[in-house]
Amino acid sequence: MDSRPAPSLTTTPLSPPVRVVLIEDDTDLRDSLADLISLAGFEVLTGGSALAFYQILASQPFEIAILDVGLPDQDGFSIVEHLKANNHRHGIIMLTARDGTEDRIQGFRQGADLYFTKPADGRELVAAITTLALRLRAVDHPAPEASGSADSYPPAGPAPQNGWYLDHQQWALLAPTGQSVSLTAQEMRLLGCFLTIPASADGIATRSALLGAIGKNPVETEDRSLDAAIRRLRRKVEQAVGQDLPLKTVPTKGYQFTAPLQ
């Protein structure tokens, strides 16, 4: 097990830097990926076994785990099962030589956020880490104290006029009227997706991203659980504040939040 701090020159906008645990038993591949991830501005902790992972878990905070499925002492699926059973809130990326659909489905069902088949493209892996970390921070991190800094996010205080506000500290959605709707963890993750949409996406959160946010398999294009979750959330908001949730269905793509959201 070793720790590789990110170099002073970073290419990721995330601050503080994201700490990633990379567990891979192929030493050459592990070192190569660790160097690449570190150069992208992340802090990297590495190990070659499930035991090494559990030692890190017990002693070091981190946000993202990249887990090889075929480890010598315990497979990566078992690690994911352990994390979810004990309510650990980490982003999980599976990395494996297995390319079968059933293996990917098993990974998603057990709680993995993303699944990469070896050899993984390094740039894609870095982009995935960034996107996953943004999503996790949007949901899990409480609002900082107001400091007057442009970097303070999300802003402290009541909902902005004519807009909606996602309160990460109270797990609530504030309507423009100031009324509050208590949210579940799943609903927080779902709405958090609308805060991390790339500018090029026209404000549309894809079905794949939203399915992943609620713990479903993004590969299952016929999965209707997302639509059911959206319907429940719409009904809940309408009953609580007497106002429609401004979520628009975008056919074949996903959903769009059509009002200001912070």
C-alpha positions as CSV (number, residue, x, y, z in Angstrom):
1,M,0.0,0.0,0.0
2,D,1.4,3.4,-0.9
3,S,0.2,7.0,-1.1
4,R,0.8,9.3,-4.1
5,P,0.0,13.0,-3.4
6,A,-1.1,15.0,-6.4
7,P,1.6,17.2,-8.0
8,S,1.4,20.9,-7.5
9,L,0.2,21.5,-11.1
10,T,-3.4,20.1,-11.3
11,T,-5.7,19.8,-14.2
12,T,-8.9,19.2,-12.3
13,P,-11.0,22.1,-11.0
14,L,-12.0,20.2,-7.8
15,S,-10.9,21.7,-4.5
16,P,-10.0,20.2,-2.2
17,P,-8.4,17.5,-4.4
18,V,-10.4,14.2,-4.6
19,R,-8.7,11.3,-2.9
20,V,-9.0,8.1,-4.9
21,V,-8.2,4.5,-3.8
22,L,-7.0,2.3,-6.7
23,I,-7.0,-1.5,-6.0
24,E,-5.4,-3.5,-8.8
25,D,-3.3,-6.6,-8.5
26,D,-1.4,-6.1,-11.7
27,T,1.6,-4.0,-10.5
28,D,2.4,-2.4,-13.9
29,L,-1.2,-1.5,-14.6
30,R,-1.7,-0.2,-11.1
31,D,1.4,2.0,-11.3
32,S,0.5,3.3,-14.8
33,L,-3.1,4.2,-13.8
34,A,-1.9,5.8,-10.5
35,D,0.6,8.0,-12.3
36,L,-2.1,9.1,-14.8
37,I,-4.7,9.8,-12.1
38,S,-2.2,11.7,-10.0
39,L,-1.1,13.9,-12.9
40,A,-4.8,14.8,-13.4
41,G,-4.8,16.4,-9.9
42,F,-6.1,13.6,-7.7
43,E,-4.6,12.1,-4.6
44,V,-4.1,8.4,-5.1
45,L,-3.8,5.6,-2.5
46,T,-3.0,2.2,-4.1
47,G,-3.1,-1.5,-3.1
48,G,-3.0,-4.9,-4.8
49,S,-5.6,-6.8,-2.7
50,A,-8.8,-6.6,-0.8
51,L,-6.9,-6.7,2.4
52,A,-5.0,-3.6,1.4
53,F,-8.3,-1.9,0.6
54,Y,-9.8,-2.7,4.0
55,Q,-6.7,-1.4,5.7
56,I,-7.1,1.9,3.8
57,L,-10.8,2.0,4.6
58,A,-10.0,1.7,8.3
59,S,-7.4,4.4,8.3
60,Q,-7.8,6.9,5.5
61,P,-10.7,9.1,4.2
62,F,-11.4,8.9,0.5
63,E,-14.2,9.7,-2.0
64,I,-13.7,7.3,-4.9
65,A,-12.7,3.6,-5.0
66,I,-11.5,2.0,-8.2
67,L,-11.7,-1.7,-7.7
68,D,-10.4,-4.6,-9.8
69,V,-12.9,-7.5,-9.8
70,G,-10.3,-10.2,-10.0
71,L,-8.3,-9.7,-6.8
72,P,-6.3,-12.6,-5.3
73,D,-8.0,-12.7,-1.9
74,Q,-11.5,-11.4,-2.5
75,D,-13.3,-10.2,-5.6
76,G,-14.2,-6.6,-6.1
77,F,-18.0,-7.4,-6.0
78,S,-17.6,-8.6,-2.4
79,I,-15.9,-5.3,-1.5
80,V,-18.8,-3.4,-3.0
81,E,-21.3,-5.5,-1.2
82,H,-19.5,-4.8,2.1
83,L,-19.4,-1.1,1.5
84,K,-23.1,-0.9,0.7
85,A,-24.1,-3.2,3.6
86,N,-22.2,-0.8,6.0
87,N,-23.6,2.4,4.4
88,H,-20.3,3.7,3.3
89,R,-20.9,6.7,0.9
90,H,-18.1,6.3,-1.6
91,G,-18.2,6.5,-5.4
92,I,-17.3,3.1,-6.8
93,I,-15.8,2.3,-10.2
94,M,-15.3,-1.3,-11.2
95,L,-12.2,-2.1,-13.3
96,T,-12.0,-5.6,-14.8
97,A,-11.0,-7.8,-17.7
98,R,-14.5,-9.3,-17.7
99,D,-16.6,-7.8,-20.5
100,G,-19.8,-9.8,-20.2
101,T,-23.1,-8.1,-19.7
102,E,-24.0,-10.2,-16.7
103,D,-20.8,-9.1,-14.9
104,R,-21.6,-5.4,-15.6
105,I,-25.2,-5.9,-14.4
106,Q,-23.9,-7.7,-11.2
107,G,-21.6,-4.7,-10.5
108,F,-24.4,-2.2,-10.9
109,R,-26.9,-4.2,-8.9
110,Q,-24.4,-4.4,-6.0
111,G,-23.9,-0.7,-6.0
112,A,-21.1,0.2,-8.4
113,D,-21.5,3.6,-10.1
114,L,-19.4,2.9,-13.2
115,Y,-17.9,-0.1,-14.8
116,F,-14.7,-0.1,-17.0
117,T,-13.4,-3.0,-19.0
118,K,-9.6,-3.3,-19.3
119,P,-7.7,-1.8,-21.0
120,A,-9.5,1.3,-19.8
121,D,-8.9,4.6,-21.6
122,G,-7.1,6.8,-19.1
123,R,-8.7,10.1,-20.2
124,E,-12.2,8.5,-19.9
125,L,-11.3,7.2,-16.5
126,V,-10.2,10.6,-15.3
127,A,-13.3,12.2,-16.7
128,A,-15.4,9.6,-14.9
129,I,-13.7,10.3,-11.6
130,T,-14.3,14.0,-12.0
131,T,-18.0,13.7,-12.8
132,L,-18.6,11.1,-10.1
133,A,-16.8,13.3,-7.5
134,L,-18.8,16.4,-8.5
135,R,-22.1,14.4,-8.1
136,L,-21.1,13.1,-4.7
137,R,-20.0,16.5,-3.4
138,A,-23.2,18.1,-4.7
139,V,-25.2,15.7,-2.6
140,D,-23.1,14.9,0.5
141,H,-21.3,18.1,1.4
142,P,-23.2,20.6,3.6
143,A,-23.3,24.2,2.5
144,P,-20.3,26.2,3.7
145,E,-20.6,29.3,5.8
146,A,-21.2,32.4,3.7
147,S,-17.8,34.1,3.1
148,G,-18.4,36.4,0.2
149,S,-16.2,34.3,-2.0
150,A,-17.4,33.5,-5.5
151,D,-16.2,29.9,-4.9
152,S,-18.7,29.3,-2.0
153,Y,-21.1,26.6,-3.2
154,P,-23.9,26.0,-2.6
155,P,-24.8,29.4,-1.2
156,A,-25.9,29.7,2.3
157,G,-29.3,31.2,3.1
158,P,-32.9,30.9,1.8
159,A,-34.0,30.0,-1.6
160,P,-33.4,32.7,-4.2
161,Q,-36.4,34.6,-5.4
162,N,-38.1,32.9,-8.4
163,G,-35.8,29.9,-8.0
164,W,-35.4,26.6,-6.2
165,Y,-32.7,25.7,-3.7
166,L,-31.3,22.3,-2.8
167,D,-30.3,22.4,0.9
168,H,-27.6,19.8,1.3
169,Q,-27.4,20.3,5.1
170,Q,-31.1,19.7,5.8
171,W,-31.7,17.3,2.9
172,A,-34.5,19.5,1.6
173,L,-35.7,21.3,-1.5
174,L,-36.8,24.9,-1.0
175,A,-39.5,26.3,-3.3
176,P,-39.4,29.9,-4.5
177,T,-42.1,30.6,-1.9
178,G,-39.7,29.5,0.9
179,Q,-41.6,26.3,1.7
180,S,-39.5,23.3,2.3
181,V,-39.8,19.6,1.1
182,S,-37.9,17.0,3.0
183,L,-36.0,14.6,0.7
184,T,-34.7,11.1,0.9
185,A,-31.1,10.3,0.0
186,Q,-32.2,9.0,-3.4
187,E,-34.1,12.2,-4.1
188,M,-31.1,14.3,-3.0
189,R,-28.8,12.3,-5.4
190,L,-31.4,12.6,-8.2
191,L,-31.8,16.4,-7.9
192,G,-28.0,16.8,-7.4
193,C,-27.5,15.6,-10.9
194,F,-29.1,18.8,-12.2
195,L,-26.3,20.9,-10.5
196,T,-23.5,19.1,-12.3
197,I,-24.7,19.1,-15.9
198,P,-22.0,20.2,-18.4
199,A,-22.8,23.5,-20.2
200,S,-22.9,21.7,-23.5
201,A,-25.8,19.5,-22.4
202,D,-28.5,22.2,-22.6
203,G,-29.5,21.6,-19.0
204,I,-30.5,18.0,-19.7
205,A,-29.6,15.3,-17.2
206,T,-29.3,12.0,-19.1
207,R,-31.4,9.0,-18.2
208,S,-28.1,7.1,-17.7
209,A,-26.8,9.7,-15.2
210,L,-30.1,9.8,-13.3
211,L,-30.4,6.0,-13.2
212,G,-26.9,5.8,-11.7
213,A,-27.8,8.5,-9.1
214,I,-30.7,6.5,-7.8
215,G,-28.7,3.3,-7.7
216,K,-30.0,1.6,-10.8
217,N,-28.2,0.1,-13.8
218,P,-27.6,2.7,-16.5
219,V,-27.2,0.0,-19.1
220,E,-30.8,-1.1,-18.6
221,T,-32.5,1.3,-21.1
222,E,-35.9,-0.2,-20.5
223,D,-35.7,0.3,-16.7
224,R,-38.8,2.4,-15.7
225,S,-37.7,2.9,-12.1
226,L,-36.4,6.4,-13.0
227,D,-39.8,7.5,-14.3
228,A,-41.5,6.1,-11.2
229,A,-39.0,8.0,-9.0
230,I,-39.7,11.2,-10.9
231,R,-43.5,10.8,-10.5
232,R,-43.2,10.2,-6.8
233,L,-41.0,13.3,-6.4
234,R,-43.3,15.4,-8.4
235,R,-46.3,14.3,-6.4
236,K,-44.4,14.8,-3.1
237,V,-43.4,18.4,-4.0
238,E,-46.9,19.3,-5.2
239,Q,-48.5,18.0,-2.0
240,A,-45.9,19.8,0.2
241,V,-45.8,23.3,-1.5
242,G,-48.8,23.3,-3.8
243,Q,-46.5,24.0,-6.8
244,D,-45.4,21.8,-9.7
245,L,-41.8,20.7,-9.7
246,P,-40.3,22.2,-12.9
247,L,-39.0,19.0,-14.4
248,K,-39.5,18.5,-18.1
249,T,-39.3,15.2,-19.8
250,V,-36.9,15.3,-22.8
251,P,-37.9,12.2,-25.0
252,T,-35.0,9.7,-25.6
253,K,-32.6,11.9,-23.6
254,G,-33.6,12.5,-20.0
255,Y,-35.0,15.3,-17.9
256,Q,-34.5,19.1,-17.7
257,F,-35.0,21.3,-14.7
258,T,-36.6,24.3,-16.3
259,A,-36.3,26.8,-13.5
260,P,-33.2,28.2,-11.7
261,L,-31.8,25.7,-9.2
262,Q,-29.0,26.2,-6.7
